[in-house]
Structure formats: C-alpha cells, structure tokens
Amino acid sequence: MNNNTFTLTIDSLSYGGRGVGRREDGKVVFVPAVIPGESLIVRTDKEHSSYCTADVVEILEKSPKRIEPRCPLFSTCGGCDWQHIPYSDQVYWKDAILRDEIHKSLQQGDLSYEQPVTSPVDFGYRGHAILQCSYDPDLSLGFFMKKTNKVVEFDQCPILSPGVQKIIDGLKRILRDNPLPGLSSIEVHAPQAESILLARLDRTDPKRVSRIMEKVYNDLDISGVSFAMLGPKRSDYVLGQKFCRYSLQIHGRPVHLSSAFGGFIQANEQVNTDLIEYVASLASGSEHILDLYSGAGNFSIPLSRASSRVVGIEQSHKLVSQGRVSAKKNRAENVRFLAMDAKRAVESARDENVGFDTVVLDPPREGAKDVARILPELKAKRIVYISCNPSTLARDLKPIVGAGYAVKSVKMFDMFPQTYHIESVTYLER
C-alpha cells in the first residue's frame, strides 16, 4: 500500500454520518458508509492538520449488522447517509452522538437522558423535499450526487411520502414535454391534503414560464405554485395560495397550522406531533412563555394551551403574518407574534424587565450562540431548547449552565431516519 492507502478499524459514528477510526500515527479518520467494528482498506481523500477524510477501497471485515440499502442509488445520491444500517442501530448511534457532544461541552456524566423517540415509519415519511434540476440536454430531476453538484435522477425515492412522490412523477411528465431551461430547483411540500410548490429559475421567457407553471398548477391539483425568476432583479409569481394548511392532534385535540416556503418546514408529521406534545408537557403550567425562532407557530400555538400568555419571536415578517392567521384560526387569543431578531427581543425583555417563567427556543442549525449568552439574564424558571444540531446545542448549553441553570433532561427525536440529522429537546431549570 502507498502512503494514501491504509487499513482502518471503525470505532464509532460521528455527527455528519461518517465512521470514525484512528490511523497508525494517531490521526482521526472519517469514512462514509461504514459501520463500527468494520475493518477496511481506505484511501485518503483530504488531509487536514488534526484529521483526515478517506473513502473505502475494500471492506476486509463486514459488520454482521450491515444490510442492503433499499434505494439502488444509495451509494451515489447525497440524500441519505445510513441506509446500510438497521434502523434501531441508527437511533442508538444518534442518541450516542448527542450524549457525546453534550458531555464534551459540559463535562457532566450524571445528566438524565430519556428514551429516544423513534419515527413510526423509517421510509416514506418525508413530506417536504427540495429537488435539483438540470437540462443536459434532457431533464434531470433529483438530488445532488455525493460530494458534487451533479444531479442524480430517481424514479422512486423510498424516503419520500406518497404525496410528494406523486407530485414529482407529474412534474417529470410535464417538464419533459415542456422543457424549461434555466430551471434550477423545485421545492415540494405536501404534509396532508394540501400541497405547495416553489420553482426557482434563472431569468428566462416569463410568458413561457407562466404557461408551464399554470399547467403544473392545474394538472397536478396543487394548492399553490410559486415561481421565482432570479437575476439582477428577482421576480416572484404565485398561482393559488402561498401556504398549505394541515392539522395535528396534540394531546387529543386538533391544532390547525400552516406552512410556507421561506421558513423551516417540518418534514416528518408524526415525529413533529410527538415533539410538540413533549415540549408542551415541559412548559405546562407556565404563566408567560417566550418562544424564540417561532416561525409560523409550530410550537407557539400549541403552547397557548399550556400557558396564560405566549409571545412568539420570529425575524420573518411573512412567517409572523402566517402565525397570526393560524392563531385566529385556533382561537388562540393569548398568543402574540412579533417580527424581531431573537437577540434583540431577549435584550428588550431584559431591559424592560418583562417576566417570562419559561423560554422555548428552536434555532436554526447554526444554533443561538449570541442569544445563549444573555438568555439567563431573563431569569426564567425553565428553558426548553429544541435543537437540530448537537454540536451547536452543546456549545450553547455551556454559558446557560454556567449562569446557574441545570440540565434536567435530554431527549432525542428521530425526525429524519436514514440520515445523520438529530433533533433533540433539552430541558433546563434555574
């Protein structure tokens, strides 16, 4: 073997989905599509100062747990990471990764980790997808290939819900007969009966685009079709509605919500329901709840039943308007949505001595670094931190715990089976 090729044993899995081993010189090596316990021959992909990435040349000793991926495109498509791992093991490793990230940050071994919440289905769950498009020269509609921007086309994607798959099948038929060069991506959301679609295009013939999008809107019975023509001056068009409505049963009672493009969209309806119920139970009995990064009210509106007052803080004016409409639909008169930056909202509440006994925050993947530093100054009794990134969660917990809060529980929710993504809820008390 040359210097770039060496044998390696995989010890664990990392956030990001790759296996972790150590080279003979002690350097950490990250390898995709492997399972702990496997012995490999790998080839270095990129060398960094403290670690390197590598690709599998040959599996010398396979794990007895390795299974055949359901999707024939698994090895090339960038959509999934762990189809070669049994679902129960995926959940085990996600929970282990979450615990490890928090332990490295807080150095506390006595934290209470609750039983992970699994998805009722590990395939066919995803009600939201962003498809990449290219014409070279014929239409390709699919996901990016691993490590590239090349589109991998598929006939059937096993993680997509039947509703999303049906829309994609119809899109392919229409776009093959009516080519749209310049089409870069199509986003589809179909949580229940209603569905919406967003097409993004380089600037091209507006009349042709409008005609084809109208055909998509009518032929596929979609609730709303939006299309954005990009360029020096962006133009946006909408056919039908900009949002889609859906209902969740939260603790046996319906909550009517809506979602639109431009904010985070929950892709797994059942796990989202479990997540909302858990957060509501943690916040039960609160007098005044502050919901940071509230979006259109995924938590704010259900929390209205657990508290006397709820204030939802969201930077997007569009999502705030959507939340206000949903609050009226649910007769949640004790919910108030404000269009503000989360950090500014916390500073304002602190400076004006506005009392909140519970703070709920659900930041994007980059976390809430600046907010976490000042959040303890509100002196809320309870903090409920919903995270989609264990690394930024662990970082943000450190200043909160350092300011006198104790982590009472951590619970993992598997929102995205077959991928490395980890959703969790951390509950803290002052």
C-alpha positions as CSV (number, residue, x, y, z in Angstrom):
1,M,0.0,0.0,0.0
2,N,1.1,3.6,-0.7
3,N,1.0,6.4,1.8
4,N,-2.5,7.4,0.8
5,T,-3.9,3.8,1.3
6,F,-4.0,2.1,4.7
7,T,-6.1,-0.3,6.8
8,L,-8.5,1.1,9.4
9,T,-11.0,-0.2,12.0
10,I,-14.1,1.9,12.6
11,D,-14.8,2.6,16.2
12,S,-17.9,4.8,16.2
13,L,-20.1,7.1,14.1
14,S,-19.9,10.9,14.1
15,Y,-22.3,13.8,13.6
16,G,-22.2,14.1,9.9
17,G,-22.8,10.4,9.3
18,R,-19.3,9.2,8.8
19,G,-17.5,6.4,10.6
20,V,-14.5,7.3,12.9
21,G,-11.2,5.4,13.2
22,R,-7.6,6.2,14.0
23,R,-4.7,5.8,11.7
24,E,-1.4,4.2,13.0
25,D,0.0,7.7,13.6
26,G,-3.0,8.5,15.8
27,K,-4.7,10.9,13.4
28,V,-8.5,10.6,13.4
29,V,-10.0,9.4,10.1
30,F,-13.6,10.0,8.9
31,V,-15.1,7.5,6.4
32,P,-18.6,7.5,4.9
33,A,-21.0,4.5,4.5
34,V,-19.4,2.2,7.1
35,I,-20.4,0.6,10.5
36,P,-18.5,0.5,13.8
37,G,-16.5,-2.7,14.0
38,E,-15.7,-3.0,10.3
39,S,-12.1,-3.4,9.1
40,L,-11.3,-1.6,5.9
41,I,-8.7,-0.6,3.3
42,V,-9.3,3.2,2.8
43,R,-7.7,5.8,0.6
44,T,-7.1,9.4,1.8
45,D,-9.4,11.9,0.3
46,K,-8.3,15.1,2.1
47,E,-5.6,15.6,4.7
48,H,-6.1,18.2,7.5
49,S,-4.0,19.2,10.4
50,S,-5.9,17.2,13.1
51,Y,-7.8,14.7,11.0
52,C,-8.3,13.3,7.5
53,T,-11.2,12.1,5.4
54,A,-11.0,8.9,3.4
55,D,-13.0,6.7,1.1
56,V,-13.5,2.9,1.3
57,V,-11.3,0.9,-1.2
58,E,-12.3,-2.5,0.3
59,I,-14.2,-3.8,3.3
60,L,-12.0,-6.5,4.8
61,E,-14.4,-7.5,7.6
62,K,-18.1,-6.5,7.3
63,S,-20.2,-5.9,10.3
64,P,-22.9,-8.6,10.8
65,K,-25.4,-5.7,11.1
66,R,-24.7,-4.3,7.6
67,I,-27.9,-4.5,5.5
68,E,-28.7,-4.0,1.8
69,P,-29.8,-0.4,1.2
70,R,-33.4,-0.1,0.0
71,C,-32.5,2.5,-2.6
72,P,-30.3,1.4,-5.6
73,L,-28.9,4.9,-5.7
74,F,-27.7,5.0,-2.1
75,S,-24.0,4.8,-2.9
76,T,-24.2,7.9,-5.2
77,C,-27.2,10.0,-4.1
78,G,-26.4,12.6,-1.4
79,G,-29.9,12.4,0.2
80,C,-29.3,9.5,2.7
81,D,-26.4,8.5,4.9
82,W,-27.3,5.4,6.8
83,Q,-29.5,3.0,4.7
84,H,-26.9,0.3,5.2
85,I,-27.5,0.4,9.0
86,P,-30.6,-1.2,10.6
87,Y,-33.0,1.4,11.9
88,S,-32.7,0.5,15.6
89,D,-28.9,1.0,15.3
90,Q,-29.4,4.4,13.6
91,V,-31.4,5.5,16.6
92,Y,-28.8,4.1,19.0
93,W,-25.9,6.0,17.3
94,K,-27.8,9.3,17.1
95,D,-28.5,9.1,20.8
96,A,-24.9,8.3,21.5
97,I,-23.6,11.2,19.3
98,L,-26.0,13.6,21.1
99,R,-24.8,12.4,24.5
100,D,-21.1,12.6,23.5
101,E,-21.4,16.2,22.2
102,I,-23.1,17.4,25.3
103,H,-20.6,15.6,27.6
104,K,-17.6,17.1,25.7
105,S,-19.0,20.6,26.3
106,L,-20.4,20.3,29.9
107,Q,-18.2,17.5,31.3
108,Q,-21.1,16.2,33.3
109,G,-21.6,12.5,33.4
110,D,-24.8,12.4,35.5
111,L,-27.3,14.0,33.1
112,S,-30.7,12.5,32.6
113,Y,-31.1,11.2,29.1
114,E,-34.6,10.0,28.2
115,Q,-35.6,7.1,25.9
116,P,-35.3,8.3,22.2
117,V,-38.4,8.8,20.2
118,T,-38.4,6.8,17.0
119,S,-40.2,7.5,13.8
120,P,-43.3,5.3,13.3
121,V,-42.0,4.7,9.8
122,D,-38.4,4.8,8.7
123,F,-39.2,5.1,5.0
124,G,-41.9,7.1,3.2
125,Y,-42.1,9.7,5.9
126,R,-40.8,12.8,4.2
127,G,-43.5,15.4,3.3
128,H,-41.0,18.1,2.1
129,A,-38.3,17.9,-0.4
130,I,-36.0,20.2,-2.5
131,L,-35.2,18.7,-5.9
132,Q,-32.3,19.9,-8.1
133,C,-32.9,20.3,-11.8
134,S,-30.7,20.4,-14.9
135,Y,-31.1,20.0,-18.7
136,D,-28.0,18.5,-20.2
137,P,-29.6,18.3,-22.7
138,D,-32.6,16.3,-21.3
139,L,-34.3,16.9,-17.9
140,S,-32.7,15.6,-14.8
141,L,-34.7,16.0,-11.6
142,G,-33.4,14.6,-8.3
143,F,-30.9,15.2,-5.5
144,F,-27.3,16.2,-5.7
145,M,-24.7,13.4,-6.0
146,K,-22.5,12.9,-3.0
147,K,-19.6,15.5,-3.0
148,T,-20.8,17.1,-6.3
149,N,-23.4,19.4,-7.7
150,K,-24.3,16.8,-10.3
151,V,-28.0,15.8,-10.2
152,V,-28.8,12.1,-9.5
153,E,-32.2,11.4,-11.0
154,F,-34.5,8.8,-9.5
155,D,-37.8,7.1,-10.4
156,Q,-38.9,6.3,-6.8
157,C,-37.3,7.8,-3.6
158,P,-38.1,5.5,-0.7
159,I,-37.9,8.2,2.0
160,L,-40.5,10.5,0.3
161,S,-44.1,10.4,1.3
162,P,-46.6,9.1,-1.4
163,G,-48.0,12.6,-1.8
164,V,-44.6,14.2,-2.6
165,Q,-43.7,11.3,-4.9
166,K,-46.9,11.6,-6.8
167,I,-46.3,15.3,-7.4
168,I,-42.7,14.6,-8.6
169,D,-44.0,11.9,-11.0
170,G,-46.4,14.5,-12.5
171,L,-43.7,17.2,-12.7
172,K,-41.4,14.9,-14.7
173,R,-44.1,14.2,-17.3
174,I,-44.9,17.9,-17.7
175,L,-41.3,19.2,-17.8
176,R,-40.2,16.6,-20.3
177,D,-42.9,17.6,-22.7
178,N,-42.4,21.3,-21.9
179,P,-38.7,21.9,-21.2
180,L,-37.7,24.8,-19.0
181,P,-34.0,25.5,-19.4
182,G,-32.8,27.6,-16.6
183,L,-34.9,25.7,-14.0
184,S,-32.5,25.2,-11.0
185,S,-34.7,23.7,-8.3
186,I,-38.2,22.7,-7.3
187,E,-39.3,22.6,-3.7
188,V,-42.4,20.5,-2.8
189,H,-44.3,20.4,0.4
190,A,-47.3,18.1,0.9
191,P,-47.9,17.4,4.6
192,Q,-51.5,16.3,4.1
193,A,-54.3,17.0,1.6
194,E,-52.9,20.4,0.5
195,S,-49.6,20.9,-1.3
196,I,-47.5,23.7,-2.4
197,L,-44.6,24.0,-4.9
198,L,-41.8,26.5,-5.5
199,A,-39.8,26.6,-8.7
200,R,-36.5,28.7,-8.9
201,L,-35.3,29.7,-12.4
202,D,-32.7,31.8,-14.0
203,R,-34.3,34.7,-15.8
204,T,-36.0,33.4,-19.0
205,D,-39.1,33.9,-21.0
206,P,-41.8,34.9,-18.4
207,K,-44.7,34.0,-20.7
208,R,-43.4,30.5,-21.3
209,V,-42.7,30.0,-17.6
210,S,-46.1,31.2,-16.6
211,R,-47.8,28.9,-19.1
212,I,-45.9,25.8,-17.9
213,M,-46.4,26.7,-14.2
214,E,-50.1,27.1,-14.8
215,K,-50.2,23.7,-16.4
216,V,-48.4,22.3,-13.3
217,Y,-50.9,24.1,-11.1
218,N,-54.0,22.8,-12.9
219,D,-52.9,19.3,-14.0
220,L,-51.4,18.2,-10.7
221,D,-54.1,19.7,-8.5
222,I,-51.6,21.6,-6.3
223,S,-52.9,24.2,-3.8
224,G,-50.3,26.8,-4.7
225,V,-47.5,27.2,-7.2
226,S,-44.9,29.9,-6.7
227,F,-42.0,30.6,-9.1
228,A,-39.1,32.9,-8.6
229,M,-37.2,34.2,-11.6
230,L,-33.7,35.0,-10.4
231,G,-31.3,37.5,-11.9
232,P,-30.2,41.1,-11.3
233,K,-33.8,41.9,-10.5
234,R,-35.8,39.0,-9.0
235,S,-39.4,38.5,-10.0
236,D,-41.9,36.3,-8.0
237,Y,-45.2,34.9,-9.2
238,V,-47.9,32.9,-7.4
239,L,-50.7,30.8,-8.6
240,G,-53.2,29.9,-5.9
241,Q,-52.1,30.1,-2.3
242,K,-48.7,30.6,-0.8
243,F,-49.2,28.2,2.1
244,C,-50.7,24.8,2.8
245,R,-52.8,24.0,5.8
246,Y,-52.7,20.9,7.9
247,S,-53.9,19.7,11.3
248,L,-52.2,17.8,14.1
249,Q,-53.7,16.0,17.1
250,I,-51.9,17.4,20.1
251,H,-52.9,15.6,23.3
252,G,-56.1,14.5,21.7
253,R,-57.2,18.0,20.4
254,P,-56.7,19.3,16.9
255,V,-54.3,22.1,16.2
256,H,-54.6,23.8,12.8
257,L,-51.3,25.0,11.3
258,S,-50.0,26.2,8.0
259,S,-46.6,26.2,6.4
260,A,-44.9,28.1,3.6
261,F,-41.6,28.4,1.9
262,G,-39.1,30.7,3.5
263,G,-39.0,29.2,6.9
264,F,-38.1,25.8,8.3
265,I,-40.6,23.1,7.3
266,Q,-41.0,20.0,9.5
267,A,-40.8,17.0,7.1
268,N,-41.9,14.2,9.5
269,E,-45.5,14.8,10.6
270,Q,-45.8,12.2,13.3
271,V,-42.5,12.9,15.0
272,N,-43.3,16.6,14.9
273,T,-46.5,15.8,16.7
274,D,-44.6,13.8,19.4
275,L,-42.1,16.7,19.6
276,I,-44.8,19.3,20.1
277,E,-46.6,17.2,22.8
278,Y,-43.3,16.8,24.7
279,V,-42.4,20.5,24.6
280,A,-46.0,21.4,25.7
281,S,-45.8,19.0,28.6
282,L,-42.5,20.5,29.8
283,A,-44.0,24.0,29.6
284,S,-47.3,23.0,31.2
285,G,-48.4,25.4,34.0
286,S,-46.4,28.4,32.7
287,E,-47.8,31.8,33.1
288,H,-45.8,33.6,30.4
289,I,-43.9,31.8,27.6
290,L,-41.3,33.3,25.3
291,D,-41.0,31.3,22.1
292,L,-37.8,32.3,20.2
293,Y,-37.4,31.5,16.5
294,S,-41.1,30.7,16.5
295,G,-41.6,30.5,12.7
296,A,-45.3,30.4,11.9
297,G,-46.2,29.0,15.3
298,N,-45.3,25.3,15.2
299,F,-44.8,25.5,19.0
300,S,-46.4,28.9,19.9
301,I,-49.9,27.9,19.0
302,P,-50.0,24.5,20.8
303,L,-48.2,26.2,23.8
304,S,-51.2,28.6,24.1
305,R,-53.0,25.7,25.8
306,A,-50.1,25.3,28.4
307,S,-49.8,28.9,29.4
308,S,-51.7,32.1,30.1
309,R,-49.7,34.1,27.5
310,V,-47.3,33.2,24.7
311,V,-45.1,35.6,22.8
312,G,-43.6,34.2,19.5
313,I,-40.5,36.0,18.2
314,E,-39.6,35.5,14.5
315,Q,-37.5,37.6,12.2
316,S,-39.5,36.9,9.1
317,H,-42.5,39.2,8.7
318,K,-44.1,36.7,6.3
319,L,-44.0,33.9,8.9
320,V,-45.2,36.2,11.6
321,S,-48.3,37.1,9.5
322,Q,-48.8,33.4,8.9
323,G,-48.6,32.7,12.6
324,R,-51.2,35.4,13.4
325,V,-53.6,33.9,10.9
326,S,-53.1,30.4,12.4
327,A,-53.6,31.9,15.9
328,K,-57.0,33.3,14.9
329,K,-58.0,30.0,13.3
330,N,-57.2,28.2,16.5
331,R,-58.8,30.9,18.6
332,A,-55.5,31.2,20.4
333,E,-56.1,34.8,21.7
334,N,-53.3,34.5,24.2
335,V,-50.6,34.2,21.5
336,R,-48.8,37.3,20.2
337,F,-46.3,37.2,17.3
338,L,-43.6,39.8,16.9
339,A,-41.3,40.3,13.9
340,M,-37.9,40.7,15.7
341,D,-34.4,39.4,15.8
342,A,-34.2,36.9,18.7
343,K,-31.2,38.5,20.4
344,R,-32.8,42.0,20.2
345,A,-36.0,40.5,21.7
346,V,-34.2,39.0,24.6
347,E,-32.3,42.2,25.3
348,S,-35.5,44.2,25.1
349,A,-37.3,41.8,27.5
350,R,-34.3,42.1,29.9
351,D,-34.1,45.8,29.8
352,E,-37.8,46.4,30.2
353,N,-38.0,43.7,33.0
354,V,-40.6,41.7,31.2
355,G,-41.1,38.5,33.1
356,F,-41.2,35.1,31.4
357,D,-41.2,32.0,33.5
358,T,-40.5,29.7,30.5
359,V,-38.4,30.3,27.4
360,V,-38.7,27.9,24.4
361,L,-36.2,28.3,21.6
362,D,-35.8,26.4,18.3
363,P,-32.9,28.0,16.5
364,P,-31.7,27.0,13.0
365,R,-28.7,24.6,12.6
366,E,-26.1,27.3,13.4
367,G,-27.7,27.5,16.9
368,A,-28.2,30.5,19.1
369,K,-24.7,31.5,20.2
370,D,-25.3,35.2,20.9
371,V,-28.8,34.5,22.5
372,A,-27.5,31.8,24.8
373,R,-25.0,34.2,26.4
374,I,-27.7,36.6,27.5
375,L,-30.7,34.3,27.9
376,P,-30.1,33.6,31.6
377,E,-30.5,37.3,32.3
378,L,-34.2,36.9,31.8
379,K,-34.2,34.7,34.9
380,A,-36.9,32.3,33.5
381,K,-37.5,29.3,35.7
382,R,-37.5,26.9,32.7
383,I,-35.7,26.8,29.4
384,V,-36.7,24.3,26.7
385,Y,-34.0,24.2,23.9
386,I,-35.1,22.4,20.7
387,S,-32.1,21.6,18.5
388,C,-31.4,20.1,15.1
389,N,-27.6,20.2,15.6
390,P,-26.0,18.6,18.7
391,S,-22.7,20.5,18.1
392,T,-24.2,23.9,18.4
393,L,-26.6,22.8,21.1
394,A,-23.6,21.6,23.2
395,R,-21.8,24.9,22.6
396,D,-24.9,27.0,23.6
397,L,-25.7,25.0,26.7
398,K,-22.3,25.9,28.3
399,P,-23.0,29.6,29.1
400,I,-26.6,28.8,30.2
401,V,-25.4,26.1,32.6
402,G,-22.5,28.4,33.7
403,A,-25.1,31.0,34.6
404,G,-26.9,28.8,37.1
405,Y,-29.2,26.5,35.1
406,A,-29.2,22.7,35.5
407,V,-29.9,20.3,32.7
408,K,-32.8,18.2,33.9
409,S,-33.4,16.0,30.8
410,V,-32.3,15.5,27.2
411,K,-34.4,13.6,24.7
412,M,-33.6,12.7,21.1
413,F,-36.4,12.7,18.4
414,D,-35.6,10.9,15.2
415,M,-37.1,13.3,12.7
416,F,-35.0,12.1,9.7
417,P,-34.5,8.3,9.5
418,Q,-31.8,7.1,7.1
419,T,-29.8,10.4,7.6
420,Y,-27.4,11.6,10.3
421,H,-29.6,14.5,11.3
422,I,-30.5,14.7,15.0
423,E,-33.4,16.5,16.6
424,S,-33.5,16.9,20.4
425,V,-35.0,18.7,23.3
426,T,-33.0,19.8,26.3
427,Y,-34.9,20.9,29.4
428,L,-33.2,23.2,32.0
429,E,-34.3,24.7,35.3
430,R,-32.8,27.7,37.2
